[in-house]
């Protein structure tokens, strides 16, 4: 019987330097896509996939994330007294959607180190990892797409998408073989040059791991940039036990950079049930006049 998959890690300790000065005093995870912060999209995706034990790995200046998922009795009382029932219901829902544990990453030593900071709270259980600035809008939540392969195999699973070869240096890139209708990963390289890339299959910030990964992270030495790379530990894991890849179905935005952030706001703005029609008309008018 496979261990139940309930826990999920959100590494949120990054400095968000690509968004300065906007992120000087506000976490990049709290930047809004239309009317919700990035981190909320990720948490809602995890909950939709049945992973409701949330572990946020934070750093200095990330208090706003904690406040967002906390109860604000004064705000709720004011909204209710003002008769703003819809806003009251939404604010109340966010504060109560999940129990969240916060763990501090005291030094910026890389994504692998950030994930390892949650080891004590995960223990000997499988767990998910979501990078919230990889915003992926899908009919079936991406973590559910990964979970289905985990339920089938009991093994680690990584979300993948094909990218143009001239862009592979922005990603971790994998080599894989087909096995029983699944992609079994055989190797992975962090941010390779196109001539060194094993494929055009890029890792896109969604993972499910067996607890063995924590032991390998503890043994992983700093790699590129002097950081402990998650990709290095996953490559070792794939040599010990099966690690599968899932080509995810969905519309992905790299909302961790300004261009991807703007594109996400434009697309989701046009789809918004309240603002979409007027916003779409505005964009068309803007294009017609430029």
N, C-alpha and C positions, 0 to 999 in steps of 0.2 A: 504494500500500500504506500503510495507516494505521500510524503509530508505535505500538509496543507499550505497553500501559498497565500499568506495574508499580509506580510510585511513589505513595505516599499520605501526606498531611500530617495530623497530629493537633495542632491548636492546644491547648495545655494550660497556658498561662501565666496564666490568669485567677486572681483572688484568691479566688473562691468565697465572697463576702461574704454570700450568702443562707443559707449554712450555718454562719456563726459562732455559737458558738465552736468547733464541731467542726473547722472548717478553719483554725483559727489556726496549727496546727503540722502539719497533714496536708492534702495536696492533695485537692480535691473529687473529682478523677478516681479517687482511691483509696478513696472511700466504697464500701461493698459493697452490691450487690443480691443478697441471700441469701448466696451464698458466693463471689462473684467481684467484684472491683472494676470500676467502670464502664469504665475504660479497656480492660480485657481484653475486654469484650463488643465494643467497637469494633474492636480489633485482630483478633479472631477473625472478625468480619464482613468485614474487608478481605481477610484471608487466604483466606476462602471464595470471594471474588470474584477471586482470582488476583493481588492486589496485595500483594506480599510485601517491598517495599522501603519500610520504615516510617521516616518523619521526624517526630520529636516536637519541637514548638516549646515549650520550657519556660521557666520563670522561676525566681526565687528561691523556695526552699522546696519544690521539686518533686523532690528527690532520691529520694523513695520510689518514684516511677514508674520511674526508672532501676533501682533495686534490684529491683523486682518482675520485670522482664524480664531480669535478670542471673542468672548461675549462682551459687548459694550452696552451695559444696562442703561446708561444715560441716553445713548443714541436711540436704542430701541424704544425707550419710554417716550422720547421726544417725537419719534416718527408715529407712534401709536396715538399720542395725544393730538397730533396734527392731522390725523385721519389719513395718513399716507400708508395705507394698508399694504399695497404691493411692495413698496420699498421696505416696510417693516418685515414682511415675510421673507424677502430676499436676504436682508442683513441677518435675520435670525437663522435662516437656513445655512448660510456660510459659516456662522460661528459654531454651529452644531453638526456640521456634516461629517466630522471625523475627530477622533482623538489624535493629537499630534504630539510627538516627542521632539524636543529640540536638543541637538548635540553641537557643541562648538568645535570647529576646526580652527585651532589657534595659530597655525602657520599655513600659508598658501603653498602646499607642497605637491599640488597636482590632483587630478581627478581620482586617481587610484587611492591616494592618501585620504581624500574626502570620503570615499566609500568605506574605507577601513575604519574611519572614526565611528561608524555605526555598528561595528562588529559586536560590541557588548550587548546592544539592544536587540540584535537579530538572533544571536546565539547559533544553535545548530539547526537552523531552518532555511529553506529556500527563500529568496527575496527578489524583489524587483528593484530596478533603478530607472528613474526618469530624469532627463535633463530638460528642465522646463522651458529653456529658451529654444528648444527644438519643438516648435508648435506644429502638431500634425492633426488636421481635421479629417475625420474618417467616419463613414457610416457605422462601421464596427470599430469601437475604440482600439487603438493600436495595442495597448497592453492586453486586451482580450485576444487579439490575433496571436500574440506571443504566448499567452496563457494556454491556448488550445494546443499548441505544439508541446508545451511543458506537460500538460495533462496526458498527452499521448505518449511522451517519451520519458518523463521524469528527469530530463536533462536541462542544462543551461540553454538559453535561447537568446538570440540577438536580432534586433530589427535592422533591416538592410534596405537600401534603395540604390538603383543604378544612377550614376552621375557621369557627366561628360569627362573623358580622360584628362582634359586640361584642367579640371577642377579637383582631381583626386588628392592633390597636396593639401587640401583643406580638411581631410577626413582620415579616420582610421579605415583601412581598406583590407578586405579579406580574400583569401583563396578558399574555394569550396568544391566538394564533390557531391554529386547526387547520390543519395542512399535511401532506398525505400520511399521514394517520392519526396524526400526532404533534402535540404542542403546541409551537409555536414561540413563544418569549417575545419580546414587543415592548417591555416596560417593566417596571420594578420600583421599589418605594418601600419604604424602611426605616421600619417601625413607624408607618404612617399612622393617622390618625383614621378611624373608619368611613366618614365622609362623603367622605374623600379616597382611600379604597382603590380600586384598579383592579379588584379581584375579591375572592373569598374563598379564593384559592389561595395558601397560605403556604409559604415555604421552610422546610425542616425539617432542615437540618444535614447534608445529603449532597450532594456535588458532584463532577463531573468537569470539568476545564478543559483547554483548549489552552494552550500556554505564552504566548500573546499576553496572557493575563491579567496576568502579571508586569509587562509593560511598562506596562499601563494602571494597575496599582496604584502604580507608581513615579511616575505623573503625577497620582494622585488626591489632592486636598486634603482636609484634615480636614472631616468633616461633623458630624452630630449628636453632641453630647457632646465635641466636639473630637477625635474619633477618625477614623481612616481606615477608612471603611465598605467592606466587601467588596461590598455591594450596589451602591454607586456605580460601582465598576469593572466589575461584571458588567453593569450597565445599559449602559455604554459598549460593552462587548464585544458585546452583543446588537445594537447599531447597526452594527457592523462585519462580523459573521459570525453564522451561525445559532447560537442557544443554545436547546436544547430542555428541556422540563420533563416529568417523569415523575410521575404520581400514584401514589405508592408504595402497595404492598399490605403491610400489617403493622399491628401494634399499637404505637403510639408513646406513650412516656412522657417528659415533660419532667422528667428526673431531676436537672436543675440547680436545681430549687426543691424545698423540703421536701415539699409535697403530692404532686407527681409522683414523688418519690423513695419516699414511703410507699406510693403506689399500685403502683409497680413491684415493691417488695418483697412486697406482699400477693399480687399476681397470680402472680409468678414463684415465690413461696414455695409457693403452692397447686399449682403445676405441677411442683415439684421431685420427682424420682423417689424420693429418700430421705426428705424431710421433708414432702412435700405432703399425704399423708393425715392425719397427726397435726395439722399446722398448719391444714388446712381444718376439722377437727373443733373445734379451739380457737376459730377465728374464728366458727363457727356457734354455739358455746356462748356466746361473748362477746356476740354479737348477741341471742341469746335471753334474755340476762339484763340487757339494757340497753334 
